[in-house]
């Protein structure tokens, strides 16, 4: 073996597998290497590509058993990890990113759910196509049973009230409602719970940071300077409450002409990448300004569910994998790596 497998840089993170504690066993049998590697992000569809890449690194034949195990945090019943999807301002497509991120995590091999934490303006019920008037079941007169839609579990205030009923509540009531949704929803052992946050840096953000251990936050922005300014405020807010930033998503990043294929930067370019570099995080994805994203979501079938083989769905899957990988790296750096057995 020319180079040890634990020194192989993870294709998503670039961090050696040894530092991440990914290599569980490596042995040489029948003139080739056999290895068991467990990654902390979903790996559906990656085994062949990773086998070729790792074999090239080793300069030897390799049989790779590649598996996924989500890291586990304590604090919220039924969900191993909480990922907050947030923005500094409204209108940047945060809820669309959140629902497609949860769906993409499910499609690449994780068990995922989405919680709509926007009490005043809940939208996940509509986005997931939950019929108006349908209500979650109640278990033991205490717990809401999250609804199933397109393969994921979901809870939202929109599933508890009518679409036209406004939440005319003061801050403490809103915070109390969020805590009920968090702690009285019977999630069924999710790998990831994606929390669709309301815009801004107010009561809900503080309540979430104090009520549950949030693994990390994904910040959604658009390329305009004013949106980037608010994105920075969101990053600073999460920093103050010690929630790691997993990365930046730039939404409405460009418009791709359907006739000529040319890319048009309608709202500027490179803003998300600049903010990511400024704060030492990464750009998790850039998503186009595409009418079909809005149409599919309005129809209750978000892009990842309605067009799973399309280019935009592939972008969401890549974004979801990068988000989960960033969370794993954050948690792995705070925990000792397991021992590696070499035979």
ChimeraX attribute file (.defattr): number of C-alpha atoms within 10 A of each C-alpha:
attribute: neighborCount
match mode: 1-to-1
recipient: residues
	/A:1	13
	/A:2	8
	/A:3	11
	/A:4	11
	/A:5	21
	/A:6	20
	/A:7	15
	/A:8	21
	/A:9	18
	/A:10	20
	/A:11	13
	/A:12	12
	/A:13	14
	/A:14	9
	/A:15	15
	/A:16	17
	/A:17	21
	/A:18	20
	/A:19	19
	/A:20	25
	/A:21	21
	/A:22	25
	/A:23	26
	/A:24	18
	/A:25	16
	/A:26	21
	/A:27	15
	/A:28	15
	/A:29	11
	/A:30	7
	/A:31	9
	/A:32	14
	/A:33	18
	/A:34	17
	/A:35	21
	/A:36	15
	/A:37	19
	/A:38	21
	/A:39	21
	/A:40	23
	/A:41	27
	/A:42	25
	/A:43	18
	/A:44	13
	/A:45	10
	/A:46	12
	/A:47	15
	/A:48	11
	/A:49	11
	/A:50	16
	/A:51	18
	/A:52	15
	/A:53	17
	/A:54	20
	/A:55	20
	/A:56	13
	/A:57	17
	/A:58	18
	/A:59	12
	/A:60	14
	/A:61	17
	/A:62	22
	/A:63	20
	/A:64	19
	/A:65	13
	/A:66	19
	/A:67	18
	/A:68	16
	/A:69	14
	/A:70	21
	/A:71	19
	/A:72	16
	/A:73	15
	/A:74	12
	/A:75	15
	/A:76	19
	/A:77	15
	/A:78	17
	/A:79	22
	/A:80	20
	/A:81	28
	/A:82	26
	/A:83	25
	/A:84	27
	/A:85	26
	/A:86	30
	/A:87	33
	/A:88	25
	/A:89	23
	/A:90	16
	/A:91	12
	/A:92	20
	/A:93	17
	/A:94	26
	/A:95	27
	/A:96	20
	/A:97	25
	/A:98	26
	/A:99	28
	/A:100	25
	/A:101	27
	/A:102	29
	/A:103	30
	/A:104	27
	/A:105	28
	/A:106	22
	/A:107	20
	/A:108	18
	/A:109	17
	/A:110	24
	/A:111	23
	/A:112	27
	/A:113	31
	/A:114	26
	/A:115	27
	/A:116	27
	/A:117	30
	/A:118	21
	/A:119	21
	/A:120	15
	/A:121	14
	/A:122	23
	/A:123	22
	/A:124	27
	/A:125	23
	/A:126	19
	/A:127	21
	/A:128	24
	/A:129	16
	/A:130	18
	/A:131	11
	/A:132	14
	/A:133	12
	/A:134	14
	/A:135	16
	/A:136	18
	/A:137	11
	/A:138	14
	/A:139	12
	/A:140	6
	/A:141	7
	/A:142	11
	/A:143	17
	/A:144	21
	/A:145	19
	/A:146	25
	/A:147	21
	/A:148	14
	/A:149	18
	/A:150	16
	/A:151	15
	/A:152	23
	/A:153	22
	/A:154	29
	/A:155	27
	/A:156	24
	/A:157	23
	/A:158	25
	/A:159	24
	/A:160	15
	/A:161	15
	/A:162	12
	/A:163	16
	/A:164	7
	/A:165	9
	/A:166	11
	/A:167	14
	/A:168	9
	/A:169	12
	/A:170	8
	/A:171	12
	/A:172	12
	/A:173	13
	/A:174	20
	/A:175	21
	/A:176	13
	/A:177	16
	/A:178	23
	/A:179	18
	/A:180	14
	/A:181	20
	/A:182	21
	/A:183	17
	/A:184	18
	/A:185	23
	/A:186	20
	/A:187	23
	/A:188	15
	/A:189	15
	/A:190	19
	/A:191	25
	/A:192	25
	/A:193	27
	/A:194	27
	/A:195	27
	/A:196	26
	/A:197	24
	/A:198	25
	/A:199	22
	/A:200	18
	/A:201	20
	/A:202	11
	/A:203	13
	/A:204	24
	/A:205	21
	/A:206	14
	/A:207	16
	/A:208	19
	/A:209	16
	/A:210	11
	/A:211	15
	/A:212	17
	/A:213	17
	/A:214	22
	/A:215	26
	/A:216	25
	/A:217	26
	/A:218	25
	/A:219	26
	/A:220	31
	/A:221	33
	/A:222	29
	/A:223	24
	/A:224	17
	/A:225	14
	/A:226	12
	/A:227	21
	/A:228	22
	/A:229	14
	/A:230	19
	/A:231	24
	/A:232	18
	/A:233	17
	/A:234	24
	/A:235	25
	/A:236	16
	/A:237	18
	/A:238	20
	/A:239	12
	/A:240	9
	/A:241	12
	/A:242	14
	/A:243	19
	/A:244	20
	/A:245	27
	/A:246	28
	/A:247	27
	/A:248	30
	/A:249	27
	/A:250	27
	/A:251	21
	/A:252	20
	/A:253	27
	/A:254	22
	/A:255	18
	/A:256	15
	/A:257	11
	/A:258	9
	/A:259	6
	/A:260	7
	/A:261	9
	/A:262	11
	/A:263	13
	/A:264	15
	/A:265	16
	/A:266	13
	/A:267	14
	/A:268	13
	/A:269	16
	/A:270	14
	/A:271	19
	/A:272	30
	/A:273	20
	/A:274	16
	/A:275	21
	/A:276	21
	/A:277	13
	/A:278	11
	/A:279	13
	/A:280	10
	/A:281	16
	/A:282	21
	/A:283	21
	/A:284	25
	/A:285	22
	/A:286	24
	/A:287	19
	/A:288	18
	/A:289	17
	/A:290	16
	/A:291	9
	/A:292	13
	/A:293	20
	/A:294	15
	/A:295	13
	/A:296	18
	/A:297	23
	/A:298	16
	/A:299	13
	/A:300	20
	/A:301	20
	/A:302	26
	/A:303	27
	/A:304	28
	/A:305	20
	/A:306	16
	/A:307	16
	/A:308	16
	/A:309	11
	/A:310	11
	/A:311	12
	/A:312	19
	/A:313	22
	/A:314	16
	/A:315	19
	/A:316	25
	/A:317	24
	/A:318	19
	/A:319	25
	/A:320	27
	/A:321	24
	/A:322	22
	/A:323	27
	/A:324	26
	/A:325	21
	/A:326	25
	/A:327	25
	/A:328	24
	/A:329	19
	/A:330	17
	/A:331	19
	/A:332	17
	/A:333	12
	/A:334	8
	/A:335	11
	/A:336	11
	/A:337	14
	/A:338	13
	/A:339	12
	/A:340	14
	/A:341	11
	/A:342	11
	/A:343	8
